[in-house]
Amino acid sequence: MARVELPGGCYGLECADGTKYTADPGGHIDVSDRHAAAIKSSQHGQTGMLSASKAYHLGTKGGRRCPRCRFLAQVWAADCPHCGAATETE
C-alpha cells in the first residue's frame, strides 16, 4: 500500500481499471502498489501534483513528558519540541 496526498478540493481518484478511491477534500488515500506505480508514472505524478509513497509509522512504548507544558514527546527527546524545557521519563 502507498499513501497519496490529494490536492485541495480533490475528493478522490478513479484509476484506468475502474477502481475508485475516495477521501475528504485535500486529504489522503491509500492505494495498492500497482496503482501507486501508475500514479508515479502518470503526468500528474511526473509534475508533482500527486505523490504516491509508502506509508511508514513509528511508534514507541515509552515517552518523555515536559513538566512545563505537559507535552508527551518521543522517548529520545531530551528537550520538549514545543517549549524547549527538559523532558522527564514517563
TORNUDREN-372170 format. One record per residue (C-alpha): residue number from 1; residue in one letter; y, z, x. Coordinates in Angstrom, 1 decimal. Example, Ala and Ser with C-alpha at 12.3 -4.5 7.8 and 13.67 -1.06 7.14 Angstrom:
// TORNUDREN-372170
+-----+-----+--------+--------+--------+
:   n : res :     py :     pz :     px :
+-----+-----+--------+--------+--------+
:   1 :   a :   -4.5 :    7.8 :   12.3 :
:   2 :   s :   -1.1 :    7.1 :   13.7 :
+-----+-----+--------+--------+--------+
This chain:
// TORNUDREN-372170
+-----+-----+--------+--------+--------+
:   n : res :     py :     pz :     px :
+-----+-----+--------+--------+--------+
:   1 :   m :    0.0 :    0.0 :    0.0 :
:   2 :   a :    3.6 :   -0.7 :    1.1 :
:   3 :   r :    6.9 :    0.5 :   -0.4 :
:   4 :   v :    9.6 :   -1.9 :   -1.4 :
:   5 :   e :   13.1 :   -0.7 :   -1.8 :
:   6 :   l :   14.8 :   -2.6 :   -4.6 :
:   7 :   p :   18.4 :   -3.7 :   -4.6 :
:   8 :   g :   20.8 :   -2.2 :   -7.2 :
:   9 :   g :   20.2 :   -3.5 :  -10.8 :
:  10 :   c :   16.7 :   -4.7 :  -10.0 :
:  11 :   y :   14.1 :   -3.5 :  -12.4 :
:  12 :   g :   11.0 :   -4.8 :  -10.5 :
:  13 :   l :    9.2 :   -7.8 :   -9.2 :
:  14 :   e :    6.8 :  -10.4 :  -10.6 :
:  15 :   c :    4.6 :  -11.9 :   -8.0 :
:  16 :   a :    3.3 :  -15.5 :   -7.9 :
:  17 :   d :   -0.1 :  -14.4 :   -9.1 :
:  18 :   g :    1.4 :  -12.8 :  -12.2 :
:  19 :   t :    1.3 :   -9.2 :  -11.0 :
:  20 :   k :    4.3 :   -7.2 :  -12.2 :
:  21 :   y :    5.7 :   -4.1 :  -10.6 :
:  22 :   t :    8.4 :   -2.1 :  -12.4 :
:  23 :   a :   10.7 :    0.7 :  -11.3 :
:  24 :   d :   14.0 :    2.3 :  -12.1 :
:  25 :   p :   17.1 :    0.2 :  -11.1 :
:  26 :   g :   17.8 :    0.5 :   -7.4 :
:  27 :   g :   14.6 :    2.5 :   -7.0 :
:  28 :   h :   11.4 :    1.5 :   -5.2 :
:  29 :   i :    7.9 :    0.2 :   -6.0 :
:  30 :   d :    4.6 :    0.5 :   -4.2 :
:  31 :   v :    2.9 :   -2.9 :   -3.8 :
:  32 :   s :   -0.5 :   -4.0 :   -2.5 :
:  33 :   d :   -0.8 :   -5.1 :    1.2 :
:  34 :   r :   -1.2 :   -8.7 :    0.2 :
:  35 :   h :    1.9 :   -8.6 :   -1.9 :
:  36 :   a :    3.8 :   -6.9 :    0.9 :
:  37 :   a :    2.8 :   -9.7 :    3.2 :
:  38 :   a :    4.1 :  -12.3 :    0.7 :
:  39 :   i :    7.4 :  -10.4 :    0.3 :
:  40 :   k :    7.9 :  -10.2 :    4.1 :
:  41 :   s :    7.3 :  -14.0 :    4.5 :
:  42 :   s :    9.5 :  -14.9 :    1.4 :
:  43 :   q :   13.1 :  -16.0 :    1.5 :
:  44 :   h :   14.2 :  -12.6 :    0.2 :
:  45 :   g :   12.1 :  -10.8 :    2.9 :
:  46 :   q :   13.4 :  -13.0 :    5.7 :
:  47 :   t :   17.1 :  -12.4 :    4.7 :
:  48 :   g :   16.5 :   -8.7 :    4.3 :
:  49 :   m :   17.2 :   -8.5 :    0.6 :
:  50 :   l :   13.7 :   -7.0 :    0.1 :
:  51 :   s :   11.8 :   -5.0 :    2.7 :
:  52 :   a :    8.1 :   -4.0 :    2.4 :
:  53 :   s :    7.0 :   -1.3 :    4.8 :
:  54 :   k :    4.1 :    1.1 :    5.0 :
:  55 :   a :    4.9 :    4.4 :    3.4 :
:  56 :   y :    4.4 :    7.4 :    5.6 :
:  57 :   h :    4.6 :   11.1 :    4.6 :
:  58 :   l :    4.9 :   14.0 :    6.9 :
:  59 :   g :    4.1 :   17.5 :    5.8 :
:  60 :   t :    3.6 :   20.8 :    7.5 :
:  61 :   k :    2.1 :   24.1 :    6.3 :
:  62 :   g :    5.0 :   26.2 :    7.5 :
:  63 :   g :    8.7 :   26.1 :    7.8 :
:  64 :   r :   11.7 :   27.9 :    9.1 :
:  65 :   r :   14.3 :   29.4 :    6.8 :
:  66 :   c :   18.0 :   29.6 :    7.5 :
:  67 :   p :   19.3 :   33.1 :    6.9 :
:  68 :   r :   22.8 :   31.9 :    6.3 :
:  69 :   c :   22.3 :   29.1 :    3.7 :
:  70 :   r :   18.6 :   29.7 :    2.8 :
:  71 :   f :   17.7 :   26.0 :    3.6 :
:  72 :   l :   14.0 :   25.6 :    4.3 :
:  73 :   a :   13.7 :   23.4 :    7.4 :
:  74 :   q :   10.8 :   21.8 :    9.2 :
:  75 :   v :    8.6 :   24.1 :   11.3 :
:  76 :   w :   10.1 :   22.7 :   14.6 :
:  77 :   a :   13.8 :   23.1 :   13.6 :
:  78 :   a :   15.2 :   25.9 :   15.7 :
:  79 :   d :   18.7 :   25.3 :   14.1 :
:  80 :   c :   19.5 :   24.6 :   10.5 :
:  81 :   p :   20.4 :   20.9 :    9.9 :
:  82 :   h :   22.8 :   22.0 :    7.2 :
:  83 :   c :   24.9 :   24.7 :    8.7 :
:  84 :   g :   23.7 :   25.0 :   12.4 :
:  85 :   a :   22.6 :   28.6 :   12.2 :
:  86 :   a :   19.4 :   29.7 :   14.0 :
:  87 :   t :   16.4 :   29.5 :   11.7 :
:  88 :   e :   13.6 :   32.1 :   11.3 :
:  89 :   t :    9.9 :   31.6 :   10.8 :
:  90 :   e :    8.9 :   31.9 :    7.2 :
+-----+-----+--------+--------+--------+
